[in-house]
Amino acid sequence: MSDACKCGSKQSIVLSVSLSRDEVPCGSCGGKIEVDAIKGPREAIHLLKRWVDQAYAIEMLWFASGEYEDWAKGELDSGKSKVNQLGRQVAQKLTPTIPTWLYSAPHAGARQAVDKYLHHCPACNQPTDSTGLISKYGLGCAKCRIAGSAE
């Protein structure tokens, strides 16, 4: 695995969909963390793997466009969608073991531009604060465990 995270105990997990189900980014360095290498409570790891499968499937529907594009975009972007509720649950359960955040970034369509900065939490609508993570995940809501761009 190239660009692997080497943060050790300073590692922070960011639940972010990529083209791989096998890894998630580290919020501290931006390197890759293998999903199967993440340790934590059994229930949290089970939920993590469920979130990875669901988020990946929805992301692939969005990439495929067509008749499911709008639905998939809504699921990925809505703070209240089932997949994002599950992601927040995973982050809450894993954080006591390893700091974990759900990444929130609007999915722009070919026909629209979006504000990429996370000024307000998409779950509770409170203003965001600095997370202490790299700038891609630099703003967030510690209560809801949601992080987004500060760059």
C-alpha positions in Angstrom: 0.0 0.0 0.0 1.6 3.3 -1.0 1.2 6.5 1.1 0.4 4.4 4.2 -0.2 6.3 7.4 2.7 6.2 9.8 1.1 8.2 12.6 0.9 5.3 15.0 -0.9 6.4 18.2 -1.5 9.9 16.7 -3.6 8.4 13.9 -7.2 9.7 13.3 -9.6 7.8 11.1 -11.7 9.7 8.6 -14.7 7.9 7.2 -14.5 8.9 3.6 -15.6 7.0 0.5 -12.9 6.3 -2.0 -12.6 4.0 -5.0 -11.4 1.3 -2.7 -13.3 -0.4 0.1 -10.0 -1.5 1.7 -8.7 1.8 3.1 -9.8 5.1 4.7 -7.6 8.3 5.1 -5.8 9.3 8.2 -7.0 12.8 9.3 -3.6 13.5 10.9 -1.4 12.9 7.8 -3.7 12.1 4.9 -2.1 8.7 4.5 -4.1 5.5 4.0 -5.3 3.2 6.8 -6.3 -0.3 5.9 -9.8 -1.0 7.1 -8.9 -4.5 8.2 -6.1 -3.1 10.4 -8.4 -0.9 12.4 -8.8 -2.1 16.0 -11.7 -1.3 18.3 -14.8 -2.7 20.0 -16.3 -5.6 18.0 -19.6 -3.7 17.5 -17.8 -0.6 16.2 -15.7 -2.7 13.7 -18.8 -4.5 12.5 -20.6 -1.1 12.0 -17.5 0.3 10.3 -17.4 -2.5 7.7 -21.2 -2.1 7.1 -20.7 1.7 6.6 -17.8 1.0 4.1 -20.0 -1.3 2.1 -23.0 1.0 2.1 -21.1 4.2 1.4 -19.1 2.6 -1.4 -22.3 1.2 -3.1 -24.0 4.6 -2.9 -20.9 6.4 -4.2 -20.7 3.9 -7.2 -24.4 4.7 -8.0 -23.5 8.4 -8.0 -20.5 7.8 -10.3 -22.7 5.7 -12.6 -25.1 8.7 -12.9 -28.3 7.9 -14.7 -31.6 7.5 -12.9 -30.0 7.0 -9.4 -27.6 10.0 -9.5 -29.9 12.4 -7.7 -30.9 9.9 -5.1 -27.3 8.8 -4.4 -26.1 12.5 -4.2 -28.9 13.1 -1.7 -27.8 10.2 0.4 -24.1 11.2 0.3 -24.7 14.9 1.1 -27.6 14.8 3.6 -26.6 14.9 7.2 -29.7 13.0 8.0 -29.4 10.2 5.5 -29.2 6.6 6.7 -25.6 6.1 5.5 -24.4 9.3 7.2 -26.3 8.4 10.4 -24.5 5.1 10.4 -21.2 6.9 9.7 -21.7 9.2 12.8 -22.6 6.1 14.9 -19.3 4.4 13.8 -17.4 7.6 14.6 -19.0 7.9 18.1 -18.3 4.2 18.9 -14.7 4.2 17.6 -13.6 7.6 19.0 -12.9 6.4 22.5 -10.3 3.9 21.0 -9.1 6.1 18.0 -10.3 9.5 17.1 -12.8 9.1 14.2 -14.6 11.6 12.0 -17.2 11.2 9.2 -16.1 13.3 6.2 -18.7 15.6 4.8 -18.1 17.1 1.4 -20.8 18.2 -1.1 -20.9 16.1 -4.3 -21.0 18.6 -7.1 -22.8 17.6 -10.3 -21.6 18.4 -13.7 -24.1 21.2 -13.8 -23.3 23.0 -10.5 -20.5 24.2 -8.3 -20.6 23.9 -4.6 -19.1 25.6 -1.5 -16.6 23.0 -0.3 -16.0 24.5 3.1 -17.8 23.0 6.1 -19.1 26.1 7.9 -22.0 24.4 9.7 -22.5 20.8 10.8 -24.9 19.0 8.3 -26.4 17.1 11.2 -27.0 19.7 14.0 -26.4 22.9 11.9 -24.1 24.4 14.5 -21.0 26.4 13.4 -17.9 24.2 12.9 -14.6 24.6 14.7 -11.1 23.6 14.0 -10.6 19.8 14.3 -6.8 19.8 14.5 -6.6 17.6 11.4 -5.1 18.4 8.0 -6.9 21.1 6.2 -8.9 18.8 4.0 -10.6 17.7 7.3 -9.8 20.9 9.2 -13.3 22.1 10.2 -15.8 20.0 12.1 -18.4 19.4 14.7 -16.9 17.4 17.6 -20.3 16.6 19.0 -21.5 14.9 15.8 -18.0 13.7 14.8 -18.3 15.3 11.3 -15.3 16.9 9.6 -15.0 18.8 6.3 -12.7 21.1 4.4 -10.9 24.1 5.8 -8.8 24.6 2.6 
